[in-house]
Amino acid sequence: MEKIRWFTKEVDPDALYDDLEQLFTQCGWPFVIAENKVIPNGLFWSSLVGIVMQRSIEYSATPMQDQCSNDINKATSYGGYNYETNMFILGLMALSWLKGNIKKKTENGHCRNPIHKTTENKPAGCSIGSKFHRGLYDDYQSLLEDFVSIVKDCTPIPITSSKENGEGNG
């Protein structure tokens, strides 16, 4: 049986991180404060949808199952415009950004203590802040490993016969 591929190429976490960093630069943060209320930044979220769609189209191999019908319009496929592909890309983008962000804060010793020397308008060089963020990064990695283990443990079992095609026991 041929191995089904969802993506045409390997995921580039750095490119996905850069996508979100550029979005933050262009649109600001996902939430803003207006009239003492936290509200979604519509420009951020609508722009994110565009980036997700772009990356979904770029990465998607558009796997297709067309054996159940002779009508290609009734084939099952997952391309760049499908919710599943979009959500997969969105999740990978968020995980890529978090990896890069926490790594950078660890390496820069990010800390909000105002007496620390600032680098690029952000306090940096704090060994305590560095250790704190390293602990978060280690937990991030552990959570992902646990998640992958859970995904593997609940791998679905395909149906072995199809009643629609007249196969199986009636």
C-alpha positions in Angstrom: 0.0 0.0 0.0 1.3 3.4 -0.9 2.2 5.8 2.0 -0.2 8.7 2.1 1.6 12.1 2.4 -0.2 15.1 3.7 2.6 17.6 3.0 4.8 17.9 -0.1 7.8 19.0 2.0 9.3 19.0 5.4 8.0 21.7 7.8 10.4 24.6 8.3 9.8 25.8 11.9 12.0 28.9 11.3 9.9 30.0 8.3 6.7 29.6 10.3 8.2 31.5 13.2 9.3 34.3 10.9 5.7 34.4 9.5 4.3 35.2 12.9 7.1 37.6 13.9 6.5 39.5 10.7 2.7 39.5 11.5 3.4 40.9 15.0 5.6 43.6 13.5 3.0 44.6 10.9 -0.2 44.2 12.8 0.6 44.4 16.5 -0.4 41.8 19.1 -3.4 39.5 18.7 -5.3 41.4 21.5 -5.5 45.1 22.2 -6.9 47.2 25.0 -9.6 49.7 23.9 -11.9 51.5 26.4 -10.5 49.4 29.2 -11.5 46.2 27.5 -9.3 43.5 25.9 -10.5 43.0 22.3 -9.2 40.9 19.4 -7.0 42.7 16.9 -9.0 42.1 13.8 -6.1 43.0 11.5 -3.9 40.5 13.2 -6.5 37.6 13.0 -7.5 38.3 9.4 -3.9 38.5 8.3 -3.1 35.3 10.2 -5.9 33.5 8.2 -4.2 34.7 5.0 -0.8 33.4 6.1 -2.3 30.1 7.2 -4.0 29.7 3.8 -0.8 30.6 2.0 1.3 28.0 3.9 -1.5 25.4 3.7 -1.4 25.7 -0.1 2.4 25.7 -0.2 2.8 22.6 2.0 -0.3 20.5 1.1 0.3 17.4 -1.1 -3.5 17.2 -1.4 -3.9 13.5 -0.6 -6.9 12.0 -2.3 -9.0 8.9 -2.0 -11.1 8.5 -5.2 -11.8 4.8 -5.1 -15.3 5.1 -3.6 -16.8 7.0 -6.6 -16.1 7.4 -10.3 -17.0 11.1 -9.8 -13.9 13.1 -9.0 -16.1 15.8 -7.4 -17.0 13.2 -4.7 -13.4 12.2 -3.9 -12.1 12.7 -0.4 -9.1 15.0 -0.3 -7.3 17.3 2.0 -5.8 20.3 0.2 -4.7 23.8 1.1 -8.3 25.0 1.5 -9.5 22.3 3.9 -10.1 23.1 7.5 -8.0 20.1 8.6 -5.0 21.3 6.6 -5.5 24.9 7.8 -5.7 23.8 11.5 -2.7 21.6 11.1 -0.7 24.5 9.7 -2.0 26.9 12.4 -0.9 24.5 15.1 2.5 24.1 13.6 2.9 27.8 13.2 1.9 28.4 16.9 4.3 25.7 18.1 7.1 27.0 15.8 6.7 30.5 17.2 6.6 29.3 20.8 9.8 27.3 20.3 11.6 30.3 18.8 10.3 32.8 21.3 11.1 30.8 24.4 14.5 29.8 23.0 15.3 33.4 22.3 14.2 34.5 25.8 16.4 31.8 27.4 19.4 32.8 25.4 18.9 36.5 26.1 18.1 36.0 29.7 14.8 37.8 29.4 13.5 39.3 32.6 11.1 42.1 33.4 13.3 43.5 36.2 13.7 47.2 35.2 17.2 47.5 36.7 18.7 45.0 34.2 20.5 46.2 31.1 18.1 46.4 28.1 18.7 45.0 24.7 16.4 46.0 21.8 14.0 47.6 24.4 13.7 44.4 26.3 15.5 43.7 29.6 18.1 41.0 29.0 21.2 39.2 30.4 19.6 37.9 33.5 20.7 34.4 34.5 17.6 33.9 36.6 15.4 34.8 33.7 17.4 32.6 31.5 17.0 29.6 33.8 13.2 30.4 34.2 12.7 30.3 30.4 14.9 27.2 30.0 12.5 25.5 32.5 9.6 26.6 30.4 11.3 25.3 27.2 12.0 22.0 28.9 8.4 21.7 29.9 7.3 22.7 26.4 9.3 19.9 25.0 8.0 17.4 27.6 4.4 18.4 26.9 4.9 17.9 23.2 6.5 14.5 23.8 3.5 13.5 26.0 1.1 14.8 23.3 2.8 12.8 20.6 2.7 9.7 22.8 -1.0 10.2 23.4 -1.5 10.7 19.6 0.3 7.4 18.9 -1.6 5.6 21.7 -5.0 6.5 20.1 -4.1 5.7 16.5 -7.3 4.9 14.8 -8.0 1.5 13.3 -9.4 1.6 9.8 -12.5 -0.3 8.9 -11.5 -3.4 6.9 -14.6 -3.8 4.7 -17.0 -1.4 3.1 -20.7 -2.0 3.1 -21.2 0.7 0.5 -19.2 -1.3 -2.1 -21.1 -4.5 -1.3 -18.2 -5.9 0.7 -18.4 -7.3 4.2 -21.1 -9.3 6.0 -24.2 -7.5 5.0 
